[in-house]
Amino acid sequence: MPVPDMNDDNTASTTSKTAKPLASQTLFRGLEVVSAVADGCRTVKEISEKTGITFSTTHRLASALVEVRYLRFEPRKGYRLGSRLVELGFMAYRESPVTVTARPFLEELAAQTHDTVHLAALDEDEGIIYLDKIGGKRPIEVNTRIGGRKPVCCTSVGKALILDDGRAAWKKRYQQEAEKGLAGRLTEDEWLAAMANYAAKGYSFDMDENNDGIRCVGAPVRDASGDIVASISVTSTDTYTDAERMKELIPLVQAVAKKISVQLGAAS
């Protein structure tokens, strides 16, 4: 009768322990591949260079993601996001209480102003993320999309999301984004002074800070605890929105933000 190997349990345990990190690593790499495609990478070479993953591993991961419909591949066109991601995106969109609650009020604001209206939330790692967008009736194109991300410091929705944070947190965030070249055209002192004014008055501006010629008025959305959980904005161009109209938009945007907040349980 064979003598049992006293190391078998240890070996099995070690294998089990190493399998989990390896599986997690594969998962994270797969997500990096998806993100690279979302950022516009179309070939295995481009994805590999963007992510730092080896060419062969990138090819293997991309092929597996195509099989499960997280990516799709077209000859001569390369990789695109797959139908399964679209399905999941719509599911997440429908299940978001903020998005569902805000939608009719955003439509009302868009109809009233004829401008593009956004709903956004804070994504600590990636700045802000757009939860919803309603296009305006003016002949302009606003370079934003649902699920898209932008910096905090140079967007009105971003500033509105951090109105409660205070000077020390504002300064830290500005310096972090400035190091990446994302803080906008205002100096640190100018930006901090503007933030203090916005926090006191409950709104925020983007005066050509994110894109030339684009102007936005933002306001925070709060939940039952009083915390800022989202923000909204009206976006137009300097052709249609001079300094006087920016001032006129403030109470309109604030009123809609307040309506959404009340629906989320905030004090009326």
N, C-alpha and C positions, 0 to 999 in steps of 0.2 A: 504494500500500500504506500503510495507516495507521501512523503512528508510535506505538510503544508509550508509554503513560503511565508515566513513571518512578516515579510515586507510587502505582501500583496495588498493589504489594506492601506498601507502608507502610499504605495504606488498609485492605487485607485484614487485615494484622496488627493494626491498631488496632481494627478491627471484632471480630476474634477475641478480643482482650484485654478489650474492654468487654462482650462477650457473656457471659463467664464470671462476672464480678461480678453482672451483671443476673440471670443464671440462679440464682446463689447467693442473691441477695436475694429472688427469687420463692420459692425453696425455704424459706428461713427464715420468710418471711411466711406461707406455707402451714402450716408447723409451728406458728406462733403461733396461727393460726386453729383448728387442731386442739386445741391446748392450751386455748384459750379455751372451746371447746365442752366439753372435759373438765372445766373448772372451773364449768360450769353455764350458760354463755351460750347462748341459744336462738335469738335473732334476729340478723339482719345488723347491726342497730343496736347491740345489746349486744356483739357480737363486735368491731365497729368501735371502740366506746368502750373496750373492754378492751385491745385491741391497739394502738390509735392508727393503724391502717390506714384509709385513706379508705373511705367507704361503698361506692363503686363497685368498688374493688379487692377489698374484702372479699367482696362479692357474687360477683365473678368467681372468686375463689379457692375460695369455699365451693361454688359450682356445679361446679367442676372436681373438687373432692375428693369430692363426691357421685357423680360419674361413675365414679370409680375405687374407690368403696366405702370410702373412709377416713372419710366422713361419710354420714349419711342424713338425709333431710328429710321431715317429715310435716306436712301442712297443719294449722294451728292449734296444733301442738305444737312446731314449729321443728326445729332441728338436734340430732342426737345422734351419738355416735360410731358409725362404720360397722362392718360385718361384717369387713372386711379387717383393721381394727385388732384386732378380737377374735382373728382367726386368728393374726396376728403376735404378739399377747400370749401366746397359748397356746404358740406355737412357742418364744418366748423363755423362757417358764416351763419347758418341757420340757428345753431345752438348758442351763439353768443347773445346773452341777454341785453348787453349794451347795444349791439348792432340792431337787434330786432326792435328794441324800444325806441332807438333814435331814428330809425328810418323814416317814419311819417313826418317827423319834425324837420328832418334834413330836406325832405322833398318840399315842404312848406317854405323853408328858407331859400332853397334854390329857385322856386317859382317867384318868390318875392323879390329877389335880387337879380335874377337872370345870370348869376355867376356860378362857378363851380364851387361845390360844398364838399368838405371832407370831414370824416370822423377818424380820429387817431387815438392810439394808446401808446404807452411807454414800453419799449423793449430795451431793458438795461444794456444788453450786449450790442444792440444794433441801432440805438437811437430811438426813433419813433417808427411805428408800423401803421399803415393806413388800413382801417377796418372797413371803411365804406367811402364811396365817392359818387357824387351825382354831378354830371356834366352840366355846364351852363348853356345858355342860349346865344352867347356871343361867339363871333367867329375867331376864337382863339383856342390854342391847344395847351393844356396844362400837363406837364410831363410827370404825372403821378398815376399810380394804379393801386387797386385793392391788393393788399399783401406786400406792397412796396415799402421800402424803408428810406428814411431821410435822417440827417443829423437833428439834434435837439436845438442847438443854439441859434441856428439861422432860419428856423421855421416858426410860424406863429403857433401852430399846434404844439410844437415841441416846448416852446416857452410857456404856453398855457398849462402844460402838464406838470411843470415844476414850479409853479408860482408859490407854492407853500414851503419850498425846500429851504429858503433862507440864503443869505449871502455866502456863507462858507461853502455850502454845497454847490451854489451857482458858480462860484469861482473855480472850484475843483472840476466841475463839468466843462466849463469853458476851456480851461487849460488842457484837459484831456482831448477835447475835440480840436483845439488849436494845434496841438502836436501832430494831428493827422491832416491838418489843412482844411478842417470842416467847420470851423467856428463862424465863418462869414466875414464880412468886410469891417465890422465894428471892432475897435480895440477893446481890450479887456475892461478898462475903466468905463468906456462908453456903453458897453453891453451891460455891465453890472448896474450902472445908473438907470438904464432903460428897464431892466428887470425889477428894480426897486419901485419904479413908477408903475409898471404893469401889475405888480403884486398888490400895490395899494389900491388900484382901481379895478382889478378883476378882468383884465383883457390883455391881449398881446398883439403886436404888429410884426409883420415881415415886410420891410421896405426895401425890396430889391436885394435882399441879403442872401437868399438861396439861389435865385435865378434873376438875371437882369430883366427888368421890366415887369416882374411879377410881384404883386402886392397882396397881402393877406391880413385878415383880421380874425383873431382866434379868441376862444373863451373856454374855461374849464368846465367839465361835467363831473358832478360829485354823486356819491352814493349815500346810503342811509347813515353811514358813519361820519359823513362830511369830508371824506377823503376824495381827492381828485382821481378818478378812474379812467377818464377819457378827455378828449377835447374836440372842439369843432372849429371850423374856419370857413370863411368866405374868401375865395381866391379869384383875382382878376388881374388886369394889366394896368400899367400907369396911364394907358390911353383912356380907359374908362373910370379909373379910380385915382383921383387926385387927393391931396391931403384933406380937403374938406369932406369928400365922400368917405374917406377912411373914418373920420369922426362920426359921420352919419350912420355907418355900419355898426359901430360899437354897441349901441343899445339893442339893435336887431339881433346880433349874434349872441349877446348876453341873454336876451329874453328866451331864445330857443334853447340855449345851453341850460337855462334854469328850468324850462319845461321838461327837458330830458332828465335832469337831475331829480325833479319832483317825482317823476315816474319811477325812478330808481330808489326812491325812499328818502331823498334828501328833504330837509325842512323847507317848506314853501315860503 
